Amino acid sequence: MSLERMIEKAYDLVQKKRVEQVGEGVYNVVGDHGTYIVARKIDGTISCTCPGFIKRGRCSHSLAVLLIQNPKLLKSIERQISKPQQSRRSRRRQPKTRQRQLNV
């Protein structure tokens, strides 16, 4: 999974309130294929019980927890995710404007 896709999935998990703190530094995250436990250790490292994290050392569940713990990062991601949608809308409008100019 690309980093961009992982960020989008993590943001989606946060927005859908699928991250629940169950202890100090311990979270249940309801993913597409089950509920996983994400833990942040005293040294700041993070782990997740999902197969993706076990295999690659990163996953959208652990990133979702990092977003919850860092509101500034969450806002930054929110702005980045909303920008492409605005750009797509702008691109869709441009050809219509050009057609009108050609027909005039």
C-alpha positions in Angstrom: 0.0 0.0 0.0 1.3 3.4 -0.9 2.0 6.0 1.8 -0.7 8.3 0.3 -3.3 5.5 0.5 -2.3 4.7 4.0 -2.7 8.3 5.1 -6.2 8.4 3.5 -7.2 5.2 5.2 -5.9 6.4 8.6 -7.7 9.7 8.2 -10.9 7.8 7.3 -10.6 5.7 10.4 -10.3 8.8 12.6 -13.3 10.5 10.8 -15.5 7.5 11.2 -14.5 7.3 14.9 -13.1 3.8 14.6 -10.3 4.5 17.0 -11.0 4.0 20.7 -8.6 4.5 23.6 -8.9 1.6 26.0 -5.9 2.4 28.2 -2.9 4.6 28.5 -1.2 4.5 25.1 -3.5 1.5 24.1 -6.2 1.8 21.4 -8.6 -0.5 19.6 -8.9 0.3 16.0 -11.7 -1.2 13.9 -10.2 -1.9 10.5 -11.8 -3.4 7.4 -10.8 -6.9 8.4 -11.1 -6.8 12.1 -10.3 -5.0 15.3 -6.6 -4.5 16.1 -4.7 -3.3 19.1 -2.3 -0.4 18.7 0.0 0.4 21.5 2.4 3.3 22.0 5.3 2.5 24.3 7.1 4.8 26.7 10.0 5.2 24.3 7.5 6.5 21.6 7.5 3.5 19.4 4.2 2.2 18.2 3.0 -1.3 17.3 -0.2 -2.9 15.9 -1.5 -6.4 15.9 -2.6 -6.3 12.2 -0.8 -8.5 9.6 0.3 -5.4 7.6 2.2 -4.0 10.6 3.7 -7.3 11.5 4.9 -7.7 7.9 5.9 -4.1 7.0 6.2 -2.3 10.3 3.6 0.3 9.3 -0.2 0.4 8.8 -3.1 2.7 8.6 -4.2 1.7 12.1 -1.0 2.9 13.8 -1.1 6.0 11.7 -4.7 6.7 12.8 -3.5 6.6 16.4 -0.7 9.0 15.7 -3.2 11.4 14.1 -5.4 11.1 17.2 -2.5 11.9 19.4 -1.3 14.9 17.3 -4.2 17.3 16.4 -1.8 19.6 14.4 -0.8 16.6 12.2 -4.5 15.7 11.8 -5.4 19.2 10.7 -2.5 19.2 8.2 -3.6 15.9 6.7 -7.2 17.2 6.6 -6.1 20.2 4.5 -4.0 18.0 2.2 -6.8 15.6 1.6 -9.3 18.3 0.8 -7.0 20.1 -1.7 -7.1 17.4 -4.4 -10.9 17.3 -4.3 -11.0 21.1 -4.8 -8.5 20.8 -7.7 -10.6 18.1 -9.4 -13.7 20.3 -9.2 -11.7 23.2 -10.7 -10.4 21.0 -13.5 -14.0 19.8 -14.4 -15.2 23.4 -14.7 -12.4 24.5 -16.9 -13.3 22.5 -20.0 -16.9 23.7 -19.8 -15.7 27.3 -19.7 -13.4 26.7 -22.7 -16.3 25.2 -24.7 -18.4 28.2 -24.0 -15.6 30.4 -25.2 -15.3 28.4 -28.4 -19.0 28.5 -29.1 -19.3 32.3 -28.6 
